[in-house]
Amino acid sequence: MTSSSDALPFSRPIPVREIGYAPTRITVEAEPAERSALARLLGVPSVDRLKAAFELRARHGGRIAVHGTLEAHVVQACILTLAPVPVDVSDEIDMVFAPPGDEALYKPGEELDLDAFGEDPPDVIEGDAIDLGALAAEHLSLALDPYPRAPGATFDEISEGEGEDVPPSPFAALARLKRNEAESDG
């Protein structure tokens, strides 16, 4: 997730040569057109705000440490009713990027041994920049609730077989079969 400005509509590449051992502080904020494109990409009704504050610092061996906070306001659709569900997203970002050829990078064909409680392996620096916009968009997508629910939305609200557009539930069909079986036995 470094220089994929072609793949994501929110791109803020920072050249690696501008990052020193002293902290470099950068804040990125998505513009309205970028937020609309991100909403389409994420499959949500809207991304109303997306802002991330980063601190970048060079490390030994050409590595770059990236620490930051992400703040966003997104409207998702309820999985039961499709009603709008406003969501405030807050996420911490803590990553290390390494130049290609770094011994700690995953190499295709090698077995990947991850420690669930240890540090993540570094991401590779592609090209000569780290794309902070793409990094913020990636963390936003990971922080969203995959099953958002409107307050008070329950499965009882879903009509079963009412109307011509709603197919009957297979569970409703099983319940009818069970009732019919019980009536014929009794």
C-alpha positions as CSV (number, residue, x, y, z in Angstrom):
1,M,0.0,0.0,0.0
2,T,2.5,2.6,-1.1
3,S,2.2,4.1,-4.5
4,S,-1.1,2.8,-5.8
5,S,-2.4,6.2,-6.8
6,D,-4.0,4.7,-10.0
7,A,-6.0,2.2,-7.9
8,L,-7.5,4.5,-5.3
9,P,-9.3,7.8,-5.8
10,F,-7.6,9.3,-2.7
11,S,-3.9,9.6,-3.2
12,R,-1.3,11.6,-1.3
13,P,2.1,10.2,-2.2
14,I,5.0,11.4,-0.1
15,P,8.5,11.0,-1.6
16,V,10.7,8.8,0.7
17,R,13.6,11.2,0.2
18,E,11.6,13.9,2.1
19,I,11.4,11.7,5.2
20,G,14.3,12.1,7.7
21,Y,15.1,10.8,11.1
22,A,13.3,13.7,12.7
23,P,9.6,13.3,12.6
24,T,7.7,14.5,9.6
25,R,4.1,15.4,10.4
26,I,1.6,15.4,7.6
27,T,-2.2,15.7,7.6
28,V,-4.2,14.5,4.6
29,E,-7.9,15.2,4.1
30,A,-10.1,13.9,1.3
31,E,-11.9,16.4,-0.9
32,P,-15.6,16.0,-1.8
33,A,-14.9,14.4,-5.2
34,E,-12.5,12.0,-3.6
35,R,-15.0,11.1,-0.8
36,S,-17.7,10.4,-3.4
37,A,-15.3,8.1,-5.3
38,L,-14.3,6.4,-2.1
39,A,-18.0,5.8,-1.2
40,R,-18.5,4.1,-4.5
41,L,-15.4,2.0,-4.0
42,L,-16.3,1.0,-0.5
43,G,-20.0,0.4,-1.4
44,V,-21.4,2.8,1.1
45,P,-23.9,5.7,0.6
46,S,-21.4,8.4,1.6
47,V,-18.1,9.2,3.1
48,D,-18.8,12.6,4.7
49,R,-15.4,13.2,6.2
50,L,-12.0,11.5,6.0
51,K,-8.9,13.0,7.7
52,A,-5.7,11.3,8.8
53,A,-2.7,12.8,10.7
54,F,0.6,11.0,10.2
55,E,4.0,11.1,11.7
56,L,6.7,9.6,9.5
57,R,10.2,8.8,10.6
58,A,13.2,7.2,8.8
59,R,14.7,4.2,10.4
60,H,17.9,2.2,9.9
61,G,18.2,0.3,6.6
62,G,15.9,2.6,4.6
63,R,12.8,1.7,6.6
64,I,10.1,4.2,7.3
65,A,7.9,4.1,10.4
66,V,4.4,5.5,9.9
67,H,2.2,6.3,12.9
68,G,-1.1,8.1,12.6
69,T,-4.7,8.5,13.5
70,L,-7.7,8.3,11.1
71,E,-10.9,10.1,11.7
72,A,-13.9,9.7,9.4
73,H,-17.7,10.0,9.2
74,V,-19.3,7.5,6.9
75,V,-22.9,6.6,6.2
76,Q,-23.5,2.8,5.7
77,A,-26.7,1.0,4.8
78,C,-28.3,-1.2,7.5
79,I,-28.0,-4.9,6.5
80,L,-31.6,-5.5,7.5
81,T,-33.6,-2.5,6.5
82,L,-31.1,-0.6,4.2
83,A,-31.8,2.5,6.4
84,P,-28.8,4.9,6.6
85,V,-26.5,4.2,9.5
86,P,-24.2,7.1,10.3
87,V,-20.8,5.9,11.7
88,D,-17.9,7.8,13.2
89,V,-14.7,5.9,12.5
90,S,-11.5,6.3,14.5
91,D,-8.5,4.2,13.9
92,E,-4.8,4.1,14.9
93,I,-2.3,3.4,12.1
94,D,1.1,1.9,13.0
95,M,3.2,0.5,10.2
96,V,6.7,0.1,8.9
97,F,7.7,0.2,5.3
98,A,10.9,-1.3,3.9
99,P,12.7,-0.9,0.6
100,P,12.5,-3.8,-1.9
101,G,15.1,-6.4,-1.0
102,D,14.9,-5.9,2.7
103,E,15.4,-9.3,4.4
104,A,12.3,-9.0,6.5
105,L,9.9,-8.7,3.5
106,Y,7.8,-11.6,2.5
107,K,9.1,-13.2,-0.7
108,P,6.7,-15.2,-2.9
109,G,7.2,-19.0,-2.5
110,E,8.5,-18.7,1.1
111,E,6.5,-19.9,4.1
112,L,5.0,-17.0,6.0
113,D,5.3,-17.4,9.8
114,L,3.2,-14.7,11.6
115,D,3.1,-14.1,15.3
116,A,-0.4,-12.9,16.3
117,F,1.1,-10.9,19.1
118,G,4.2,-9.7,17.4
119,E,4.9,-6.9,15.0
120,D,3.5,-7.1,11.5
121,P,6.2,-7.6,8.8
122,P,7.0,-4.4,6.9
123,D,5.2,-3.4,3.8
124,V,7.3,-2.8,0.7
125,I,8.0,0.7,-0.5
126,E,7.0,0.6,-4.1
127,G,8.7,3.2,-6.3
128,D,10.0,6.2,-4.3
129,A,6.9,7.2,-2.3
130,I,4.5,6.2,0.4
131,D,0.9,7.0,-0.5
132,L,-0.7,8.3,2.7
133,G,-4.1,8.8,1.0
134,A,-4.2,5.1,-0.1
135,L,-3.1,4.1,3.4
136,A,-5.9,6.1,5.0
137,A,-8.4,4.6,2.6
138,E,-7.2,1.1,3.3
139,H,-7.5,1.6,7.1
140,L,-11.0,3.2,6.6
141,S,-12.2,0.1,4.7
142,L,-10.8,-2.2,7.4
143,A,-12.4,-0.2,10.2
144,L,-15.9,-0.2,8.8
145,D,-18.5,-2.5,10.4
146,P,-19.2,-5.3,7.8
147,Y,-22.7,-5.8,9.2
148,P,-24.0,-2.3,10.1
149,R,-27.5,-2.2,11.8
150,A,-29.8,0.7,12.3
151,P,-30.8,1.3,15.9
152,G,-33.7,-1.0,16.8
153,A,-33.5,-3.0,13.5
154,T,-34.4,-6.6,14.1
155,F,-35.1,-9.6,11.9
156,D,-38.8,-9.4,12.8
157,E,-39.0,-6.3,10.6
158,I,-38.3,-8.3,7.5
159,S,-41.5,-9.4,5.8
160,E,-41.6,-13.0,4.8
161,G,-43.2,-13.5,1.4
162,E,-45.3,-10.4,1.5
163,G,-45.5,-8.6,-1.8
164,E,-44.4,-10.0,-5.1
165,D,-40.9,-8.6,-5.0
166,V,-39.9,-10.4,-1.8
167,P,-39.2,-14.1,-2.2
168,P,-40.5,-16.3,0.7
169,S,-38.0,-17.3,3.3
170,P,-36.9,-20.9,3.2
171,F,-37.4,-21.0,7.0
172,A,-41.0,-19.9,6.6
173,A,-41.5,-22.7,4.1
174,L,-40.0,-25.2,6.6
175,A,-42.3,-23.9,9.3
176,R,-45.3,-24.4,7.1
177,L,-44.2,-28.0,6.3
178,K,-43.8,-28.7,10.0
179,R,-47.3,-27.3,10.8
180,N,-48.8,-29.3,7.9
181,E,-47.1,-32.4,9.1
182,A,-48.3,-31.9,12.7
183,E,-51.9,-31.3,11.5
184,S,-51.9,-34.5,9.4
185,D,-50.5,-36.5,12.4
186,G,-53.0,-35.1,14.9
